[in-house]
Amino acid sequence: MKNLLPALFLALVLTELARAAPPEPIDLGANLAYLHIKSLADAAPLLSTAQSAQRPLVLDLRYATSEAAALSVFQTALARHPAPLFILFSTATPQEIIAVVKQSAGAIITLSVAGADAPAQIQVKADPAADRLAYEALGQGTLPAILVTGKIEKERFDEATLVQEFNNGNPDAEPPPLPDPTRPKLNEAAPVKAPLIDRVLQRAIQLHRALLALENRR
């Protein structure tokens, strides 16, 4: 029994360290990474850690909580990040976080679900409830690739057109709608449950790849 105590203690210590460790950026392909932020206090150190990689990031602040002491640190981290940032908002994102992002001079594009109170530049047609479920699923360890349905490579929309529409003042430009998975096919009576899709994250990835395509054509 005495021999088990050191092993149990070590296991408890390792468990606590794992809980305290900040999440690593998740690779989204094409040199883009994803960071899921639950608290603004977590955002600054995560951005600082990611700065050395100098890669574009999707920063998910849709349901992050705000702390006054972390705002200035977060603002500094935004300004110092050398690569583009795609920041995801929701109507639940604290206004002080949104204000800091809007005041930043960095290469930042904000995205959110479309609506009268949408706080972002790019507004994506999506169900707010599904958007919340997607954020929570990502926070629980669901891989982003599962929530963007693997359609990124096959999206039927010209990449240059997407960027041109945005530059021309049309932030609502979007690909043609995908087939409705709940619609019964011929000789198929049972409806198919639609998979959970993170439309806002999906659009951020599409836009990143569109910008890359334009850059490569120059």
Secondary structure, 3 states (H helix, E strand, C coil): CCCHHHHHHHHHHHHHHHHHCCCCCEEEECCEEEEECCEHHHHHHHHHHHHCCCCCEEEECCCCECCHHHHHHHHHHHHHCCCCEEEECCCCCCHHHHHHHHHCCCCEEEEEECCCCCCCCEEECCCHHHHHHHHHHHHCCCCHHHHCCCCCCCCCCCHHHHHHHHHCCCCCCCCCCCCCCCCCCCCCCCCCCCCCCCHHHHHHHHHHHHHHHHHHHC
